Amino acid sequence: MFDIKAKIEEVVKKLKGSKSLMSQFNTDPIKVVEKIIGKDLPDEAVAQVVEGVKAKLGSEDSSNIISKIGGLFKKK
């Protein structure tokens, strides 16, 4: 058994460090996750990691957008 949360964090870290990998992830996430963590995982485990990565990236994107919008309304 493996730690899904740890694998998600590993994949997110590598995606953030590589625009090329991020682009590939957007077009074929399963292939990229398998490339990063290896193909020794069952298909359903890879799918869970993909969904976790998408959720993590989406939540981080949302918080970045919210903080930028909030910055527009701050008084100087």
N, CA, C and O atoms as a Maestro MAE file, in Angstrom:
{
 s_m_m2io_version
 :::
 2.0.0
}

f_m_ct {
 s_m_title
 :::
 protein
 m_atom[304] {
  # First column is atom index #
  i_m_mmod_type
  r_m_x_coord
  r_m_y_coord
  r_m_z_coord
  i_m_residue_number
  s_m_chain_name
  s_m_pdb_residue_name
  s_m_pdb_atom_name
  i_m_atomic_number
  :::
  1 25 0.846 -1.197 0.000 1 A "MET " " N  " 7
  2 3 0.000 0.000 0.000 1 A "MET " " CA " 6
  3 2 0.880 1.245 0.000 1 A "MET " " C  " 6
  4 15 2.018 1.210 0.470 1 A "MET " " O  " 8
  5 25 0.366 2.312 -0.514 2 A "PHE " " N  " 7
  6 3 1.123 3.551 -0.584 2 A "PHE " " CA " 6
  7 2 0.269 4.694 -0.053 2 A "PHE " " C  " 6
  8 15 -0.948 4.568 0.083 2 A "PHE " " O  " 8
  9 25 0.911 5.781 0.235 3 A "ASP " " N  " 7
  10 3 0.235 6.964 0.769 3 A "ASP " " CA " 6
  11 2 -0.207 7.850 -0.390 3 A "ASP " " C  " 6
  12 15 0.621 8.496 -1.032 3 A "ASP " " O  " 8
  13 25 -1.509 7.879 -0.658 4 A "ILE " " N  " 7
  14 3 -2.038 8.652 -1.782 4 A "ILE " " CA " 6
  15 2 -1.734 10.134 -1.603 4 A "ILE " " C  " 6
  16 15 -1.355 10.809 -2.561 4 A "ILE " " O  " 8
  17 25 -1.895 10.645 -0.388 5 A "LYS " " N  " 7
  18 3 -1.641 12.063 -0.148 5 A "LYS " " CA " 6
  19 2 -0.197 12.424 -0.469 5 A "LYS " " C  " 6
  20 15 0.071 13.480 -1.042 5 A "LYS " " O  " 8
  21 25 0.731 11.547 -0.099 6 A "ALA " " N  " 7
  22 3 2.149 11.802 -0.389 6 A "ALA " " CA " 6
  23 2 2.401 11.798 -1.892 6 A "ALA " " C  " 6
  24 15 3.166 12.621 -2.395 6 A "ALA " " O  " 8
  25 25 1.765 10.881 -2.609 7 A "LYS " " N  " 7
  26 3 1.922 10.824 -4.066 7 A "LYS " " CA " 6
  27 2 1.337 12.073 -4.720 7 A "LYS " " C  " 6
  28 15 1.912 12.610 -5.666 7 A "LYS " " O  " 8
  29 25 0.197 12.533 -4.216 8 A "ILE " " N  " 7
  30 3 -0.423 13.755 -4.753 8 A "ILE " " CA " 6
  31 2 0.532 14.930 -4.566 8 A "ILE " " C  " 6
  32 15 0.760 15.706 -5.494 8 A "ILE " " O  " 8
  33 25 1.086 15.056 -3.367 9 A "GLU " " N  " 7
  34 3 2.031 16.152 -3.082 9 A "GLU " " CA " 6
  35 2 3.256 16.071 -3.992 9 A "GLU " " C  " 6
  36 15 3.736 17.088 -4.493 9 A "GLU " " O  " 8
  37 25 3.759 14.851 -4.202 10 A "GLU " " N  " 7
  38 3 4.921 14.645 -5.072 10 A "GLU " " CA " 6
  39 2 4.620 15.105 -6.496 10 A "GLU " " C  " 6
  40 15 5.423 15.801 -7.117 10 A "GLU " " O  " 8
  41 25 3.458 14.709 -7.005 11 A "VAL " " N  " 7
  42 3 3.085 15.061 -8.372 11 A "VAL " " CA " 6
  43 2 2.873 16.570 -8.494 11 A "VAL " " C  " 6
  44 15 3.338 17.181 -9.456 11 A "VAL " " O  " 8
  45 25 2.181 17.172 -7.537 12 A "VAL " " N  " 7
  46 3 1.926 18.614 -7.579 12 A "VAL " " CA " 6
  47 2 3.246 19.377 -7.575 12 A "VAL " " C  " 6
  48 15 3.416 20.329 -8.337 12 A "VAL " " O  " 8
  49 25 4.172 18.967 -6.730 13 A "LYS " " N  " 7
  50 3 5.475 19.635 -6.648 13 A "LYS " " CA " 6
  51 2 6.207 19.569 -7.991 13 A "LYS " " C  " 6
  52 15 6.763 20.568 -8.449 13 A "LYS " " O  " 8
  53 25 6.206 18.405 -8.610 14 A "LYS " " N  " 7
  54 3 6.894 18.258 -9.892 14 A "LYS " " CA " 6
  55 2 6.186 19.033 -11.002 14 A "LYS " " C  " 6
  56 15 6.843 19.592 -11.880 14 A "LYS " " O  " 8
  57 25 4.867 19.071 -10.969 15 A "LEU " " N  " 7
  58 3 4.124 19.817 -11.984 15 A "LEU " " CA " 6
  59 2 4.397 21.310 -11.864 15 A "LEU " " C  " 6
  60 15 4.564 21.997 -12.872 15 A "LEU " " O  " 8
  61 25 4.441 21.810 -10.639 16 A "LYS " " N  " 7
  62 3 4.698 23.239 -10.429 16 A "LYS " " CA " 6
  63 2 6.106 23.622 -10.870 16 A "LYS " " C  " 6
  64 15 6.356 24.773 -11.226 16 A "LYS " " O  " 8
  65 25 7.020 22.664 -10.848 17 A "GLY " " N  " 7
  66 3 8.400 22.934 -11.231 17 A "GLY " " CA " 6
  67 2 8.673 22.798 -12.720 17 A "GLY " " C  " 6
  68 15 9.786 23.061 -13.174 17 A "GLY " " O  " 8
  69 25 7.671 22.391 -13.478 18 A "SER " " N  " 7
  70 3 7.892 22.166 -14.903 18 A "SER " " CA " 6
  71 2 6.664 22.564 -15.720 18 A "SER " " C  " 6
  72 15 5.620 21.917 -15.643 18 A "SER " " O  " 8
  73 25 6.797 23.625 -16.493 19 A "LYS " " N  " 7
  74 3 5.696 24.056 -17.360 19 A "LYS " " CA " 6
  75 2 5.369 22.986 -18.392 19 A "LYS " " C  " 6
  76 15 4.211 22.804 -18.770 19 A "LYS " " O  " 8
  77 25 6.408 22.277 -18.846 20 A "SER " " N  " 7
  78 3 6.217 21.221 -19.826 20 A "SER " " CA " 6
  79 2 5.356 20.091 -19.246 20 A "SER " " C  " 6
  80 15 4.409 19.632 -19.886 20 A "SER " " O  " 8
  81 25 5.694 19.651 -18.032 21 A "LEU " " N  " 7
  82 3 4.900 18.596 -17.392 21 A "LEU " " CA " 6
  83 2 3.468 19.069 -17.136 21 A "LEU " " C  " 6
  84 15 2.518 18.308 -17.317 21 A "LEU " " O  " 8
  85 25 3.318 20.319 -16.717 22 A "MET " " N  " 7
  86 3 1.986 20.856 -16.448 22 A "MET " " CA " 6
  87 2 1.156 20.850 -17.722 22 A "MET " " C  " 6
  88 15 -0.024 20.500 -17.695 22 A "MET " " O  " 8
  89 25 1.759 21.232 -18.829 23 A "SER " " N  " 7
  90 3 1.066 21.222 -20.114 23 A "SER " " CA " 6
  91 2 0.656 19.801 -20.488 23 A "SER " " C  " 6
  92 15 -0.465 19.567 -20.939 23 A "SER " " O  " 8
  93 25 1.568 18.861 -20.296 24 A "GLN " " N  " 7
  94 3 1.265 17.459 -20.583 24 A "GLN " " CA " 6
  95 2 0.158 16.940 -19.666 24 A "GLN " " C  " 6
  96 15 -0.709 16.179 -20.096 24 A "GLN " " O  " 8
  97 25 0.194 17.362 -18.391 25 A "PHE " " N  " 7
  98 3 -0.822 16.937 -17.432 25 A "PHE " " CA " 6
  99 2 -2.200 17.418 -17.876 25 A "PHE " " C  " 6
  100 15 -3.189 16.700 -17.726 25 A "PHE " " O  " 8
  101 25 -2.265 18.616 -18.416 26 A "ASN " " N  " 7
  102 3 -3.553 19.165 -18.859 26 A "ASN " " CA " 6
  103 2 -4.134 18.384 -20.028 26 A "ASN " " C  " 6
  104 15 -5.353 18.349 -20.198 26 A "ASN " " O  " 8
  105 25 -3.284 17.757 -20.839 27 A "THR " " N  " 7
  106 3 -3.780 17.000 -21.984 27 A "THR " " CA " 6
  107 2 -3.923 15.507 -21.700 27 A "THR " " C  " 6
  108 15 -4.832 14.867 -22.229 27 A "THR " " O  " 8
  109 25 -3.039 14.939 -20.869 28 A "ASP " " N  " 7
  110 3 -3.093 13.506 -20.569 28 A "ASP " " CA " 6
  111 2 -2.629 13.251 -19.135 28 A "ASP " " C  " 6
  112 15 -1.511 12.789 -18.913 28 A "ASP " " O  " 8
  113 25 -3.501 13.558 -18.158 29 A "PRO " " N  " 7
  114 3 -3.081 13.488 -16.760 29 A "PRO " " CA " 6
  115 2 -2.657 12.093 -16.294 29 A "PRO " " C  " 6
  116 15 -1.714 11.972 -15.512 29 A "PRO " " O  " 8
  117 25 -3.318 11.064 -16.748 30 A "ILE " " N  " 7
  118 3 -2.975 9.712 -16.301 30 A "ILE " " CA " 6
  119 2 -1.562 9.344 -16.741 30 A "ILE " " C  " 6
  120 15 -0.787 8.801 -15.954 30 A "ILE " " O  " 8
  121 25 -1.232 9.631 -17.967 31 A "LYS " " N  " 7
  122 3 0.096 9.326 -18.489 31 A "LYS " " CA " 6
  123 2 1.178 10.068 -17.698 31 A "LYS " " C  " 6
  124 15 2.222 9.494 -17.386 31 A "LYS " " O  " 8
  125 25 0.933 11.329 -17.377 32 A "VAL " " N  " 7
  126 3 1.922 12.126 -16.648 32 A "VAL " " CA " 6
  127 2 2.080 11.617 -15.219 32 A "VAL " " C  " 6
  128 15 3.201 11.514 -14.719 32 A "VAL " " O  " 8
  129 25 0.968 11.297 -14.557 33 A "VAL " " N  " 7
  130 3 1.054 10.764 -13.192 33 A "VAL " " CA " 6
  131 2 1.809 9.447 -13.192 33 A "VAL " " C  " 6
  132 15 2.650 9.220 -12.323 33 A "VAL " " O  " 8
  133 25 1.528 8.581 -14.143 34 A "GLU " " N  " 7
  134 3 2.252 7.310 -14.229 34 A "GLU " " CA " 6
  135 2 3.735 7.553 -14.467 34 A "GLU " " C  " 6
  136 15 4.579 6.847 -13.916 34 A "GLU " " O  " 8
  137 25 4.054 8.549 -15.284 35 A "LYS " " N  " 7
  138 3 5.445 8.886 -15.570 35 A "LYS " " CA " 6
  139 2 6.158 9.361 -14.301 35 A "LYS " " C  " 6
  140 15 7.311 9.000 -14.063 35 A "LYS " " O  " 8
  141 25 5.477 10.163 -13.494 36 A "ILE " " N  " 7
  142 3 6.084 10.720 -12.291 36 A "ILE " " CA " 6
  143 2 6.209 9.686 -11.177 36 A "ILE " " C  " 6
  144 15 7.263 9.583 -10.550 36 A "ILE " " O  " 8
  145 25 5.141 8.914 -10.919 37 A "ILE " " N  " 7
  146 3 5.162 7.998 -9.781 37 A "ILE " " CA " 6
  147 2 5.464 6.553 -10.150 37 A "ILE " " C  " 6
  148 15 5.683 5.722 -9.268 37 A "ILE " " O  " 8
  149 25 5.478 6.251 -11.417 38 A "GLY " " N  " 7
  150 3 5.758 4.886 -11.849 38 A "GLY " " CA " 6
  151 2 4.482 4.141 -12.186 38 A "GLY " " C  " 6
  152 15 3.396 4.513 -11.742 38 A "GLY " " O  " 8
  153 25 4.621 3.102 -12.963 39 A "LYS " " N  " 7
  154 3 3.453 2.355 -13.438 39 A "LYS " " CA " 6
  155 2 3.134 1.144 -12.570 39 A "LYS " " C  " 6
  156 15 2.337 0.292 -12.963 39 A "LYS " " O  " 8
  157 25 3.750 1.061 -11.395 40 A "ASP " " N  " 7
  158 3 3.528 -0.095 -10.547 40 A "ASP " " CA " 6
  159 2 2.267 0.021 -9.694 40 A "ASP " " C  " 6
  160 15 2.028 -0.824 -8.831 40 A "ASP " " O  " 8
  161 25 1.469 1.043 -9.919 41 A "LEU " " N  " 7
  162 3 0.242 1.237 -9.160 41 A "LEU " " CA " 6
  163 2 -0.963 0.750 -9.949 41 A "LEU " " C  " 6
  164 15 -0.975 0.812 -11.179 41 A "LEU " " O  " 8
  165 25 -1.982 0.261 -9.235 42 A "PRO " " N  " 7
  166 3 -3.221 -0.134 -9.920 42 A "PRO " " CA " 6
  167 2 -3.893 1.075 -10.567 42 A "PRO " " C  " 6
  168 15 -3.711 2.208 -10.123 42 A "PRO " " O  " 8
  169 25 -4.666 0.825 -11.612 43 A "ASP " " N  " 7
  170 3 -5.332 1.903 -12.350 43 A "ASP " " CA " 6
  171 2 -6.182 2.783 -11.449 43 A "ASP " " C  " 6
  172 15 -6.182 4.005 -11.596 43 A "ASP " " O  " 8
  173 25 -6.920 2.162 -10.502 44 A "GLU " " N  " 7
  174 3 -7.784 2.979 -9.642 44 A "GLU " " CA " 6
  175 2 -6.966 3.864 -8.705 44 A "GLU " " C  " 6
  176 15 -7.420 4.947 -8.336 44 A "GLU " " O  " 8
  177 25 -5.777 3.428 -8.315 45 A "ALA " " N  " 7
  178 3 -4.906 4.262 -7.478 45 A "ALA " " CA " 6
  179 2 -4.382 5.450 -8.275 45 A "ALA " " C  " 6
  180 15 -4.326 6.570 -7.767 45 A "ALA " " O  " 8
  181 25 -4.002 5.204 -9.512 46 A "VAL " " N  " 7
  182 3 -3.537 6.297 -10.377 46 A "VAL " " CA " 6
  183 2 -4.665 7.300 -10.586 46 A "VAL " " C  " 6
  184 15 -4.435 8.509 -10.561 46 A "VAL " " O  " 8
  185 25 -5.873 6.808 -10.790 47 A "ALA " " N  " 7
  186 3 -7.026 7.692 -10.986 47 A "ALA " " CA " 6
  187 2 -7.275 8.544 -9.740 47 A "ALA " " C  " 6
  188 15 -7.621 9.720 -9.853 47 A "ALA " " O  " 8
  189 25 -7.102 7.958 -8.553 48 A "GLN " " N  " 7
  190 3 -7.275 8.720 -7.312 48 A "GLN " " CA " 6
  191 2 -6.222 9.814 -7.196 48 A "GLN " " C  " 6
  192 15 -6.522 10.928 -6.769 48 A "GLN " " O  " 8
  193 25 -4.996 9.498 -7.574 49 A "VAL " " N  " 7
  194 3 -3.927 10.495 -7.526 49 A "VAL " " CA " 6
  195 2 -4.233 11.626 -8.506 49 A "VAL " " C  " 6
  196 15 -4.074 12.799 -8.167 49 A "VAL " " O  " 8
  197 25 -4.670 11.283 -9.715 50 A "VAL " " N  " 7
  198 3 -5.006 12.297 -10.724 50 A "VAL " " CA " 6
  199 2 -6.086 13.226 -10.177 50 A "VAL " " C  " 6
  200 15 -5.953 14.445 -10.275 50 A "VAL " " O  " 8
  201 25 -7.144 12.673 -9.607 51 A "GLU " " N  " 7
  202 3 -8.237 13.496 -9.079 51 A "GLU " " CA " 6
  203 2 -7.756 14.368 -7.921 51 A "GLU " " C  " 6
  204 15 -8.153 15.528 -7.809 51 A "GLU " " O  " 8
  205 25 -6.906 13.815 -7.066 52 A "GLY " " N  " 7
  206 3 -6.356 14.590 -5.961 52 A "GLY " " CA " 6
  207 2 -5.486 15.736 -6.437 52 A "GLY " " C  " 6
  208 15 -5.543 16.838 -5.890 52 A "GLY " " O  " 8
  209 25 -4.682 15.477 -7.456 53 A "VAL " " N  " 7
  210 3 -3.817 16.521 -8.019 53 A "VAL " " CA " 6
  211 2 -4.672 17.621 -8.639 53 A "VAL " " C  " 6
  212 15 -4.408 18.804 -8.424 53 A "VAL " " O  " 8
  213 25 -5.689 17.244 -9.402 54 A "LYS " " N  " 7
  214 3 -6.577 18.236 -10.015 54 A "LYS " " CA " 6
  215 2 -7.244 19.090 -8.934 54 A "LYS " " C  " 6
  216 15 -7.343 20.309 -9.074 54 A "LYS " " O  " 8
  217 25 -7.695 18.452 -7.870 55 A "ALA " " N  " 7
  218 3 -8.354 19.187 -6.792 55 A "ALA " " CA " 6
  219 2 -7.376 20.137 -6.115 55 A "ALA " " C  " 6
  220 15 -7.715 21.285 -5.828 55 A "ALA " " O  " 8
  221 25 -6.163 19.658 -5.862 56 A "LYS " " N  " 7
  222 3 -5.160 20.489 -5.190 56 A "LYS " " CA " 6
  223 2 -4.769 21.671 -6.069 56 A "LYS " " C  " 6
  224 15 -4.699 22.803 -5.589 56 A "LYS " " O  " 8
  225 25 -4.518 21.422 -7.336 57 A "LEU " " N  " 7
  226 3 -4.163 22.504 -8.247 57 A "LEU " " CA " 6
  227 2 -5.322 23.485 -8.403 57 A "LEU " " C  " 6
  228 15 -5.109 24.696 -8.459 57 A "LEU " " O  " 8
  229 25 -6.524 22.975 -8.473 58 A "GLY " " N  " 7
  230 3 -7.696 23.829 -8.598 58 A "GLY " " CA " 6
  231 2 -7.907 24.695 -7.380 58 A "GLY " " C  " 6
  232 15 -8.248 25.871 -7.508 58 A "GLY " " O  " 8
  233 25 -7.711 24.137 -6.202 59 A "SER " " N  " 7
  234 3 -7.907 24.923 -4.982 59 A "SER " " CA " 6
  235 2 -6.824 25.973 -4.843 59 A "SER " " C  " 6
  236 15 -7.096 27.075 -4.366 59 A "SER " " O  " 8
  237 25 -5.603 25.659 -5.248 60 A "GLU " " N  " 7
  238 3 -4.521 26.637 -5.178 60 A "GLU " " CA " 6
  239 2 -4.742 27.748 -6.195 60 A "GLU " " C  " 6
  240 15 -4.484 28.917 -5.909 60 A "GLU " " O  " 8
  241 25 -5.217 27.387 -7.376 61 A "ASP " " N  " 7
  242 3 -5.522 28.402 -8.389 61 A "ASP " " CA " 6
  243 2 -6.631 29.325 -7.885 61 A "ASP " " C  " 6
  244 15 -6.564 30.542 -8.062 61 A "ASP " " O  " 8
  245 25 -7.645 28.739 -7.257 62 A "SER " " N  " 7
  246 3 -8.758 29.529 -6.739 62 A "SER " " CA " 6
  247 2 -8.292 30.489 -5.657 62 A "SER " " C  " 6
  248 15 -8.690 31.653 -5.648 62 A "SER " " O  " 8
  249 25 -7.457 30.015 -4.749 63 A "SER " " N  " 7
  250 3 -7.009 30.892 -3.673 63 A "SER " " CA " 6
  251 2 -6.115 31.999 -4.217 63 A "SER " " C  " 6
  252 15 -6.145 33.120 -3.708 63 A "SER " " O  " 8
  253 25 -5.323 31.705 -5.242 64 A "ASN " " N  " 7
  254 3 -4.499 32.743 -5.861 64 A "ASN " " CA " 6
  255 2 -5.371 33.802 -6.520 64 A "ASN " " C  " 6
  256 15 -5.093 34.996 -6.405 64 A "ASN " " O  " 8
  257 25 -6.403 33.381 -7.197 65 A "ILE " " N  " 7
  258 3 -7.311 34.317 -7.860 65 A "ILE " " CA " 6
  259 2 -8.023 35.176 -6.818 65 A "ILE " " C  " 6
  260 15 -8.146 36.390 -6.982 65 A "ILE " " O  " 8
  261 25 -8.487 34.543 -5.755 66 A "ILE " " N  " 7
  262 3 -9.194 35.281 -4.707 66 A "ILE " " CA " 6
  263 2 -8.278 36.306 -4.061 66 A "ILE " " C  " 6
  264 15 -8.692 37.441 -3.823 66 A "ILE " " O  " 8
  265 25 -7.040 35.925 -3.775 67 A "SER " " N  " 7
  266 3 -6.121 36.875 -3.145 67 A "SER " " CA " 6
  267 2 -5.791 38.034 -4.089 67 A "SER " " C  " 6
  268 15 -5.640 39.170 -3.640 67 A "SER " " O  " 8
  269 25 -5.679 37.760 -5.371 68 A "LYS " " N  " 7
  270 3 -5.402 38.830 -6.335 68 A "LYS " " CA " 6
  271 2 -6.591 39.777 -6.459 68 A "LYS " " C  " 6
  272 15 -6.416 40.993 -6.529 68 A "LYS " " O  " 8
  273 25 -7.786 39.224 -6.486 69 A "ILE " " N  " 7
  274 3 -8.989 40.065 -6.558 69 A "ILE " " CA " 6
  275 2 -9.101 40.903 -5.284 69 A "ILE " " C  " 6
  276 15 -9.391 42.098 -5.344 69 A "ILE " " O  " 8
  277 25 -8.874 40.277 -4.148 70 A "GLY " " N  " 7
  278 3 -8.930 40.998 -2.883 70 A "GLY " " CA " 6
  279 2 -7.925 42.143 -2.848 70 A "GLY " " C  " 6
  280 15 -8.211 43.194 -2.274 70 A "GLY " " O  " 8
  281 25 -6.761 41.959 -3.448 71 A "GLY " " N  " 7
  282 3 -5.726 42.983 -3.489 71 A "GLY " " CA " 6
  283 2 -6.153 44.194 -4.299 71 A "GLY " " C  " 6
  284 15 -5.650 45.297 -4.081 71 A "GLY " " O  " 8
  285 25 -7.065 44.002 -5.221 72 A "LEU " " N  " 7
  286 3 -7.537 45.120 -6.042 72 A "LEU " " CA " 6
  287 2 -8.351 46.121 -5.227 72 A "LEU " " C  " 6
  288 15 -8.410 47.305 -5.559 72 A "LEU " " O  " 8
  289 25 -8.980 45.631 -4.156 73 A "PHE " " N  " 7
  290 3 -9.883 46.477 -3.385 73 A "PHE " " CA " 6
  291 2 -9.287 47.046 -2.116 73 A "PHE " " C  " 6
  292 15 -9.975 47.747 -1.373 73 A "PHE " " O  " 8
  293 25 -8.022 46.763 -1.850 74 A "LYS " " N  " 7
  294 3 -7.355 47.302 -0.668 74 A "LYS " " CA " 6
  295 2 -7.062 48.783 -0.864 74 A "LYS " " C  " 6
  296 15 -6.690 49.225 -1.951 74 A "LYS " " O  " 8
  297 25 -7.237 49.529 0.206 75 A "LYS " " N  " 7
  298 3 -6.943 50.953 0.157 75 A "LYS " " CA " 6
  299 2 -5.440 51.158 0.301 75 A "LYS " " C  " 6
  300 15 -4.764 50.436 1.034 75 A "LYS " " O  " 8
  301 25 -4.947 52.129 -0.393 76 A "LYS " " N  " 7
  302 3 -3.524 52.425 -0.329 76 A "LYS " " CA " 6
  303 2 -3.276 53.652 0.517 76 A "LYS " " C  " 6
  304 15 -2.128 54.061 0.690 76 A "LYS " " O  " 8
  :::
 }
 m_bond[303] {
  # First column is bond index #
  i_m_from
  i_m_to
  i_m_order
  :::
  1 1 2 1
  2 2 3 1
  3 3 4 2
  4 3 5 1
  5 5 6 1
  6 6 7 1
  7 7 8 2
  8 7 9 1
  9 9 10 1
  10 10 11 1
  11 11 12 2
  12 11 13 1
  13 13 14 1
  14 14 15 1
  15 15 16 2
  16 15 17 1
  17 17 18 1
  18 18 19 1
  19 19 20 2
  20 19 21 1
  21 21 22 1
  22 22 23 1
  23 23 24 2
  24 23 25 1
  25 25 26 1
  26 26 27 1
  27 27 28 2
  28 27 29 1
  29 29 30 1
  30 30 31 1
  31 31 32 2
  32 31 33 1
  33 33 34 1
  34 34 35 1
  35 35 36 2
  36 35 37 1
  37 37 38 1
  38 38 39 1
  39 39 40 2
  40 39 41 1
  41 41 42 1
  42 42 43 1
  43 43 44 2
  44 43 45 1
  45 45 46 1
  46 46 47 1
  47 47 48 2
  48 47 49 1
  49 49 50 1
  50 50 51 1
  51 51 52 2
  52 51 53 1
  53 53 54 1
  54 54 55 1
  55 55 56 2
  56 55 57 1
  57 57 58 1
  58 58 59 1
  59 59 60 2
  60 59 61 1
  61 61 62 1
  62 62 63 1
  63 63 64 2
  64 63 65 1
  65 65 66 1
  66 66 67 1
  67 67 68 2
  68 67 69 1
  69 69 70 1
  70 70 71 1
  71 71 72 2
  72 71 73 1
  73 73 74 1
  74 74 75 1
  75 75 76 2
  76 75 77 1
  77 77 78 1
  78 78 79 1
  79 79 80 2
  80 79 81 1
  81 81 82 1
  82 82 83 1
  83 83 84 2
  84 83 85 1
  85 85 86 1
  86 86 87 1
  87 87 88 2
  88 87 89 1
  89 89 90 1
  90 90 91 1
  91 91 92 2
  92 91 93 1
  93 93 94 1
  94 94 95 1
  95 95 96 2
  96 95 97 1
  97 97 98 1
  98 98 99 1
  99 99 100 2
  100 99 101 1
  101 101 102 1
  102 102 103 1
  103 103 104 2
  104 103 105 1
  105 105 106 1
  106 106 107 1
  107 107 108 2
  108 107 109 1
  109 109 110 1
  110 110 111 1
  111 111 112 2
  112 111 113 1
  113 113 114 1
  114 114 115 1
  115 115 116 2
  116 115 117 1
  117 117 118 1
  118 118 119 1
  119 119 120 2
  120 119 121 1
  121 121 122 1
  122 122 123 1
  123 123 124 2
  124 123 125 1
  125 125 126 1
  126 126 127 1
  127 127 128 2
  128 127 129 1
  129 129 130 1
  130 130 131 1
  131 131 132 2
  132 131 133 1
  133 133 134 1
  134 134 135 1
  135 135 136 2
  136 135 137 1
  137 137 138 1
  138 138 139 1
  139 139 140 2
  140 139 141 1
  141 141 142 1
  142 142 143 1
  143 143 144 2
  144 143 145 1
  145 145 146 1
  146 146 147 1
  147 147 148 2
  148 147 149 1
  149 149 150 1
  150 150 151 1
  151 151 152 2
  152 151 153 1
  153 153 154 1
  154 154 155 1
  155 155 156 2
  156 155 157 1
  157 157 158 1
  158 158 159 1
  159 159 160 2
  160 159 161 1
  161 161 162 1
  162 162 163 1
  163 163 164 2
  164 163 165 1
  165 165 166 1
  166 166 167 1
  167 167 168 2
  168 167 169 1
  169 169 170 1
  170 170 171 1
  171 171 172 2
  172 171 173 1
  173 173 174 1
  174 174 175 1
  175 175 176 2
  176 175 177 1
  177 177 178 1
  178 178 179 1
  179 179 180 2
  180 179 181 1
  181 181 182 1
  182 182 183 1
  183 183 184 2
  184 183 185 1
  185 185 186 1
  186 186 187 1
  187 187 188 2
  188 187 189 1
  189 189 190 1
  190 190 191 1
  191 191 192 2
  192 191 193 1
  193 193 194 1
  194 194 195 1
  195 195 196 2
  196 195 197 1
  197 197 198 1
  198 198 199 1
  199 199 200 2
  200 199 201 1
  201 201 202 1
  202 202 203 1
  203 203 204 2
  204 203 205 1
  205 205 206 1
  206 206 207 1
  207 207 208 2
  208 207 209 1
  209 209 210 1
  210 210 211 1
  211 211 212 2
  212 211 213 1
  213 213 214 1
  214 214 215 1
  215 215 216 2
  216 215 217 1
  217 217 218 1
  218 218 219 1
  219 219 220 2
  220 219 221 1
  221 221 222 1
  222 222 223 1
  223 223 224 2
  224 223 225 1
  225 225 226 1
  226 226 227 1
  227 227 228 2
  228 227 229 1
  229 229 230 1
  230 230 231 1
  231 231 232 2
  232 231 233 1
  233 233 234 1
  234 234 235 1
  235 235 236 2
  236 235 237 1
  237 237 238 1
  238 238 239 1
  239 239 240 2
  240 239 241 1
  241 241 242 1
  242 242 243 1
  243 243 244 2
  244 243 245 1
  245 245 246 1
  246 246 247 1
  247 247 248 2
  248 247 249 1
  249 249 250 1
  250 250 251 1
  251 251 252 2
  252 251 253 1
  253 253 254 1
  254 254 255 1
  255 255 256 2
  256 255 257 1
  257 257 258 1
  258 258 259 1
  259 259 260 2
  260 259 261 1
  261 261 262 1
  262 262 263 1
  263 263 264 2
  264 263 265 1
  265 265 266 1
  266 266 267 1
  267 267 268 2
  268 267 269 1
  269 269 270 1
  270 270 271 1
  271 271 272 2
  272 271 273 1
  273 273 274 1
  274 274 275 1
  275 275 276 2
  276 275 277 1
  277 277 278 1
  278 278 279 1
  279 279 280 2
  280 279 281 1
  281 281 282 1
  282 282 283 1
  283 283 284 2
  284 283 285 1
  285 285 286 1
  286 286 287 1
  287 287 288 2
  288 287 289 1
  289 289 290 1
  290 290 291 1
  291 291 292 2
  292 291 293 1
  293 293 294 1
  294 294 295 1
  295 295 296 2
  296 295 297 1
  297 297 298 1
  298 298 299 1
  299 299 300 2
  300 299 301 1
  301 301 302 1
  302 302 303 1
  303 303 304 2
  :::
 }
}
